[in-house]
Amino acid sequence: MTRIGGTWQNWGRSASVRPVRVERPRTPEGVHRAVIAAVKHGLPVKAVGAGHSFTGIAVAPGVLLELDDMQGLVSADVGTGRVTLLAGTRLHRIPGLLAPYGLAMENLGDIDRQSIAGAISTGTHGTGAGFGGLATQVVGVTLVTASGEFRRIDEEHDADLLPAVALGLGALGIIVEVTLQCVPAFVMHAIDEPVPLDDVLATLGERVAGSDHFEFYWFPHTEVALTKRQTRLPESTVRRPLPVVGRWIDETLLSNGVYRVVCAAGQVVPALTPPFSRLAVKLTGDREYTELSHRVLIQSRTVRFREMEYAIPAENVVPAFQAVRALIARRGWRIEFPIEVRFAAADDRWLSTAHGRASAYIAVHRYWRADPTEYFGAVEEIMGEHGGRPHWGKLHTLTAETMRDRYPRFDDFLALRDRMDPDRRFGNRYLERVLGA
């Protein structure tokens, strides 16, 4: 997230706004005062975290609340494994906050720049067929409502609403605190390995079931999948981390530095993209190590991009992927970013992309200076044919009418929104599109 003069921009440079007013509350009470003042003046109000959503979900045309100063641990209970964090706490800070208590988050996505409130509210997820997205780790939320009240929702207070509020798109109030169910700290044995793509697709079910966490990347214009599989182990397991120099070469020099140059060059000379992709799968993605969970799950990504991701029923992943593969070949596109395939367990969060069904995720990307419209639009059509639900924080074109057919609890969420924010104080154009006015 950046602000240039009076304009706010997200990280992907795909959304921007010039808000009427910007405030930086330092406490939940500061958020409370800001919401009351915004309502009094008839202005919509929204909180932003790190600005890592590619959609306009965080765009705040009225009062923009930057929660950068609301970070840190509120409380921790080692006995229950539950911790409460201020809403603006960045994911990359959480492992250090939990370490003194011997705790860790159960699962993470592959980027940790987001705030905890933003990550759960947009449906951020990692991979692993036995694990849900980050919002499934939420056991309590405190938010400021449109009526200017602090409202606690957990197992003892309006427990039936927790599956809605834990992944609420910012439409129900301003989250100020999040309580997570954590697990004992653990390490992971990781194997990154290039495998012929057709072999991976032919055995995908066994590969997903055979590892705690499995995912793969495919660079278009190649016949190789870069697979990543991880096994969870006790914290006492001897760690064998990657050599510092080797990790720097792989993740900083090649995957970010050289890759940034090639992406930029590919916009001028598209013919450079296929040979670089073939070289990339030879130089990266072949390593084995054992390390603390967050150091395995999180990847460093500094090359700016734009992304669309769809969740589909897990059983549809191979035909959907094959359709995208054939699409790229048929159109003759030069796609510089890999396609990412991940997995998640079914969950009960009302607006979760994995609500009620074991899910696979197919994510497509473009370099931020490339126009993704044609590519994303064609892939989106394929995902729709396979029962796809778009990630709320990533680019898509769907509207409320379409969403209603894809989420069994959609109308229940709208009814709750009508009760909690009847005047749409927390609305914006994106929410109007995906939830209706």
KEDREN-982082 format. One record per residue (C-alpha): x, y, z; residue in three letters. Coordinates in steps of 0.02 Angstrom, whole numbers. Layout:
     xx     yy     zz   r
      X      Y      Z ALA
...
***
This chain:
     xx     yy     zz   r
      0      0      0 MET
     63    174    -43 THR
     -4    350    -34 ARG
     53    476   -164 ILE
     -3    647   -107 GLY
   -185    622    -64 GLY
   -206    464   -169 THR
   -205    289    -96 TRP
   -146    145   -207 GLN
   -144    -41   -177 ASN
     14   -144   -197 TRP
    -34   -211   -369 GLY
    -75    -36   -435 ARG
   -246   -102   -488 SER
   -349      7   -370 ALA
   -333    185   -307 SER
   -437    319   -223 VAL
   -424    496   -158 ARG
   -516    486      9 PRO
   -602    633     91 VAL
   -502    603    249 ARG
   -364    487    312 VAL
   -347    439    494 GLU
   -219    329    582 ARG
   -297    264    743 PRO
   -179    185    867 ARG
   -306     95    974 THR
   -477     13    959 PRO
   -546    167   1047 GLU
   -471    274    909 GLY
   -562    170    779 VAL
   -722    191    880 HIS
   -705    380    879 ARG
   -667    383    693 ALA
   -819    278    649 VAL
   -935    386    754 ILE
   -866    544    672 ALA
   -884    472    497 ALA
  -1064    420    528 VAL
  -1103    591    601 LYS
  -1040    675    442 HIS
  -1125    551    326 GLY
   -963    480    258 LEU
   -926    298    221 PRO
   -779    229    319 VAL
   -662     84    284 LYS
   -503     13    358 ALA
   -354    -37    251 VAL
   -213   -152    297 GLY
    -65   -180    183 ALA
   -161   -149     22 GLY
   -120   -321    -45 HIS
   -291   -354   -119 SER
   -297   -333   -308 PHE
   -483   -292   -308 THR
   -559   -131   -243 GLY
   -618   -215    -83 ILE
   -520    -94     28 ALA
   -550     64    -73 VAL
   -611    200     46 ALA
   -689    350    -43 PRO
   -743    431    120 GLY
   -639    405    278 VAL
   -490    291    257 LEU
   -426    212    419 LEU
   -244    159    407 GLU
   -215     27    542 LEU
    -24     25    528 ASP
     -9     84    708 ASP
   -128    -49    774 MET
     -9   -196    781 GLN
     41   -317    916 GLY
    -14   -451   1037 LEU
   -159   -412   1153 VAL
   -159   -576   1249 SER
   -100   -757   1239 ALA
   -160   -912   1330 ASP
    -34  -1054   1316 VAL
   -158  -1176   1393 GLY
   -289  -1153   1257 THR
   -170  -1098   1119 GLY
   -275   -944   1088 ARG
   -201   -774   1053 VAL
   -281   -605   1020 THR
   -198   -483    900 LEU
   -234   -304    852 LEU
   -315   -299    681 ALA
   -173   -212    590 GLY
    -40   -338    642 THR
     57   -394    489 ARG
     68   -581    460 LEU
    258   -575    451 HIS
    264   -511    631 ARG
    154   -647    703 ILE
    283   -790    712 PRO
    395   -681    820 GLY
    249   -633    933 LEU
    199   -815    956 LEU
    373   -888    978 ALA
    390   -848   1166 PRO
    231   -949   1195 TYR
    284  -1099   1090 GLY
    141  -1070    969 LEU
    117  -1052    781 ALA
    -24  -1019    660 MET
    -93  -1184    594 GLU
    -66  -1135    412 ASN
    -14   -983    312 LEU
    -25   -921    134 GLY
    132   -896     31 ASP
    141   -707     60 ILE
    150   -628    233 ASP
    139   -442    198 ARG
    -48   -430    237 GLN
   -129   -376    399 SER
   -218   -512    498 ILE
   -387   -425    481 ALA
   -365   -401    294 GLY
   -307   -580    268 ALA
   -455   -661    354 ILE
   -581   -538    281 SER
   -533   -576    101 THR
   -515   -765    117 GLY
   -325   -782    113 THR
   -273   -964    114 HIS
   -123  -1077     96 GLY
   -118  -1256     35 THR
   -150  -1425    114 GLY
   -302  -1536     88 ALA
   -323  -1555    276 GLY
   -319  -1370    318 PHE
   -436  -1224    292 GLY
   -398  -1044    250 GLY
   -341   -918    380 LEU
   -519   -871    427 ALA
   -548  -1049    492 THR
   -420  -1013    629 GLN
   -526   -869    694 VAL
   -619   -905    857 VAL
   -662   -726    903 GLY
   -677   -552    829 VAL
   -705   -381    904 THR
   -771   -249    786 LEU
   -842    -75    787 VAL
  -1015    -73    712 THR
  -1105     59    610 ALA
  -1203    107    765 SER
  -1040    149    853 GLY
  -1034     -1    969 GLU
   -896   -122   1011 PHE
   -963   -294    971 ARG
   -879   -455   1023 ARG
   -920   -612    925 ILE
   -850   -778    985 ASP
   -906   -944   1059 GLU
   -992   -855   1203 GLU
  -1062   -703   1111 HIS
  -1168   -728    954 ASP
  -1075   -886    911 ALA
  -1190   -919    764 ASP
  -1123   -762    679 LEU
   -939   -808    689 LEU
   -937   -901    521 PRO
  -1002   -741    439 ALA
   -897   -612    530 VAL
   -732   -708    521 ALA
   -734   -684    332 LEU
   -842   -530    313 GLY
   -762   -432    168 LEU
   -756   -278    279 GLY
   -944   -261    252 ALA
  -1003   -288    431 LEU
   -894   -169    531 GLY
   -715   -120    567 ILE
   -620   -263    647 ILE
   -508   -204    790 VAL
   -454   -370    868 GLU
   -440   -549    805 VAL
   -427   -704    915 THR
   -343   -854    833 LEU
   -337  -1037    881 GLN
   -152  -1076    866 CYS
    -58  -1242    875 VAL
    106  -1293    957 PRO
    253  -1228    856 ALA
    314  -1352    726 PHE
    442  -1375    589 VAL
    419  -1439    412 MET
    517  -1555    301 HIS
    506  -1477    128 ALA
    547  -1552    -41 ILE
    541  -1442   -195 ASP
    558  -1545   -352 GLU
    532  -1522   -539 PRO
    423  -1662   -610 VAL
    353  -1688   -786 PRO
    187  -1598   -790 LEU
     90  -1743   -864 ASP
    152  -1857   -724 ASP
     93  -1733   -592 VAL
    -79  -1718   -670 LEU
    -96  -1907   -688 ALA
    -56  -1935   -503 THR
   -120  -1773   -429 LEU
   -244  -1852   -308 GLY
   -111  -1965   -233 GLU
     13  -1822   -219 ARG
   -111  -1710   -129 VAL
   -163  -1848     -9 ALA
     16  -1904     20 GLY
     80  -1740     95 SER
     21  -1624    231 ASP
     43  -1482    107 HIS
     59  -1496    -81 PHE
     57  -1370   -223 GLU
    134  -1349   -393 PHE
    181  -1210   -513 TYR
    182  -1223   -700 TRP
    271  -1100   -813 PHE
    177  -1092   -978 PRO
    285  -1143  -1126 HIS
    364  -1285  -1025 THR
    320  -1468   -991 GLU
    379  -1467   -810 VAL
    285  -1437   -647 ALA
    381  -1366   -499 LEU
    308  -1466   -354 THR
    316  -1419   -171 LYS
    273  -1545    -36 ARG
    291  -1527    151 GLN
    274  -1639    304 THR
    236  -1568    476 ARG
    355  -1622    615 LEU
    374  -1584    802 PRO
    468  -1426    848 GLU
    604  -1535    926 SER
    651  -1605    755 THR
    827  -1560    703 VAL
    820  -1418    577 ARG
    919  -1422    417 ARG
    887  -1252    338 PRO
    941  -1201    166 LEU
   1117  -1130    153 PRO
   1109   -940    166 VAL
   1200   -908      3 VAL
   1102  -1039    -93 GLY
    937   -972    -31 ARG
    988   -795    -78 TRP
   1034   -849   -254 ILE
    872   -945   -277 ASP
    746   -829   -196 GLU
    823   -656   -209 THR
    936   -655   -360 LEU
    845   -775   -478 LEU
    663   -776   -421 SER
    652   -589   -394 ASN
    799   -491   -463 GLY
    830   -577   -630 VAL
    646   -619   -647 TYR
    596   -434   -632 ARG
    714   -389   -774 VAL
    649   -529   -885 VAL
    466   -484   -851 CYS
    500   -305   -900 ALA
    597   -358  -1055 ALA
    458   -477  -1104 GLY
    338   -331  -1121 GLN
    450   -261  -1258 VAL
    504   -425  -1338 VAL
    373   -560  -1298 PRO
    479   -693  -1384 ALA
    597   -687  -1233 LEU
    465   -763  -1119 THR
    462   -947  -1174 PRO
    652   -976  -1169 PRO
    665   -891  -1000 PHE
    525   -998   -931 SER
    614  -1155   -989 ARG
    775  -1093   -909 LEU
    685  -1048   -747 ALA
    622  -1225   -718 VAL
    800  -1289   -739 LYS
    879  -1166   -618 LEU
    749  -1163   -478 THR
    631  -1277   -384 GLY
    749  -1421   -336 ASP
    793  -1423   -152 ARG
    760  -1510     15 GLU
    766  -1437    189 TYR
    687  -1439    363 THR
    642  -1274    445 GLU
    517  -1183    555 LEU
    343  -1186    479 SER
    330  -1003    431 HIS
    500  -1006    346 ARG
    441  -1147    235 VAL
    266  -1086    196 LEU
    310   -905    157 ILE
    395   -853     -4 GLN
    480   -688    -42 SER
    395   -602   -189 ARG
    450   -428   -237 THR
    408   -428   -423 VAL
    247   -330   -439 ARG
    104   -424   -522 PHE
    -85   -438   -537 ARG
   -178   -597   -498 GLU
   -342   -688   -522 MET
   -379   -847   -424 GLU
   -528   -963   -426 TYR
   -578  -1102   -306 ALA
   -657  -1253   -389 ILE
   -714  -1421   -321 PRO
   -556  -1523   -295 ALA
   -615  -1658   -414 GLU
   -622  -1531   -556 ASN
   -444  -1470   -544 VAL
   -364  -1576   -682 VAL
   -492  -1540   -819 PRO
   -495  -1356   -772 ALA
   -305  -1345   -775 PHE
   -296  -1437   -941 GLN
   -422  -1316  -1015 ALA
   -313  -1167   -963 VAL
   -158  -1253  -1032 ARG
   -244  -1282  -1199 ALA
   -310  -1103  -1199 LEU
   -135  -1029  -1186 ILE
    -70  -1140  -1324 ALA
   -219  -1104  -1438 ARG
   -207   -915  -1417 ARG
    -18   -911  -1435 GLY
      0   -799  -1283 TRP
    170   -769  -1203 ARG
    131   -783  -1017 ILE
    277   -735   -907 GLU
    208   -787   -736 PHE
    179   -967   -680 PRO
      8  -1039   -643 ILE
     -9  -1093   -460 GLU
   -116  -1239   -401 VAL
   -157  -1263   -217 ARG
   -283  -1356   -108 PHE
   -390  -1329     47 ALA
   -514  -1423    156 ALA
   -700  -1384    158 ALA
   -753  -1260    292 ASP
   -906  -1174    366 ASP
   -864   -990    338 ARG
  -1014   -920    245 TRP
   -917   -829    109 LEU
   -765   -941    105 SER
   -716   -999    -68 THR
   -702  -1173     11 ALA
   -872  -1166     97 HIS
   -945  -1340    104 GLY
   -825  -1421    -18 ARG
   -645  -1482    -30 ALA
   -566  -1358   -149 SER
   -425  -1334   -271 ALA
   -362  -1161   -318 TYR
   -298  -1109   -487 ILE
   -211   -940   -488 ALA
   -154   -845   -642 VAL
    -43   -692   -642 HIS
     25   -558   -756 ARG
    167   -435   -734 TYR
     91   -273   -670 TRP
    134   -176   -828 ARG
     47   -305   -940 ALA
   -138   -293   -978 ASP
   -216   -450   -900 PRO
   -393   -422   -966 THR
   -399   -545  -1110 GLU
   -304   -684  -1020 TYR
   -398   -666   -856 PHE
   -566   -654   -944 GLY
   -539   -815  -1041 ALA
   -477   -908   -887 VAL
   -624   -842   -786 GLU
   -744   -919   -913 GLU
   -660  -1088   -891 ILE
   -669  -1075   -702 MET
   -854  -1035   -712 GLY
   -882  -1193   -812 GLU
   -802  -1293   -672 HIS
   -898  -1218   -525 GLY
   -773  -1082   -484 GLY
   -783   -956   -344 ARG
   -666   -805   -360 PRO
   -548   -753   -222 HIS
   -624   -595   -147 TRP
   -459   -502   -147 GLY
   -404   -548   -322 LYS
   -463   -486   -491 LEU
   -627   -550   -561 HIS
   -783   -482   -645 THR
   -926   -571   -554 LEU
  -1076   -483   -478 THR
  -1197   -517   -337 ALA
  -1317   -608   -453 GLU
  -1183   -735   -498 THR
  -1114   -748   -322 MET
  -1285   -795   -254 ARG
  -1285   -954   -357 ASP
  -1112  -1004   -294 ARG
  -1130   -977   -106 TYR
  -1266  -1070     -9 PRO
  -1262   -942    133 ARG
  -1254   -788     21 PHE
  -1429   -724     62 ASP
  -1399   -757    247 ASP
  -1245   -646    238 PHE
  -1343   -508    150 LEU
  -1477   -516    284 ALA
  -1345   -500    420 LEU
  -1268   -353    328 ARG
  -1439   -269    321 ASP
  -1451   -285    511 ARG
  -1273   -232    551 MET
  -1247    -96    419 ASP
  -1416    -45    348 PRO
  -1350    122    284 ASP
  -1195     46    204 ARG
  -1071    148    305 ARG
   -940     16    266 PHE
   -982      0     82 GLY
   -891     45    -77 ASN
   -912     12   -263 ARG
   -832   -160   -255 TYR
   -950   -218   -117 LEU
  -1097   -147   -214 GLU
  -1045   -255   -361 ARG
  -1018   -418   -268 VAL
  -1150   -401   -132 LEU
  -1275   -284   -212 GLY
  -1326   -110   -155 ALA
***
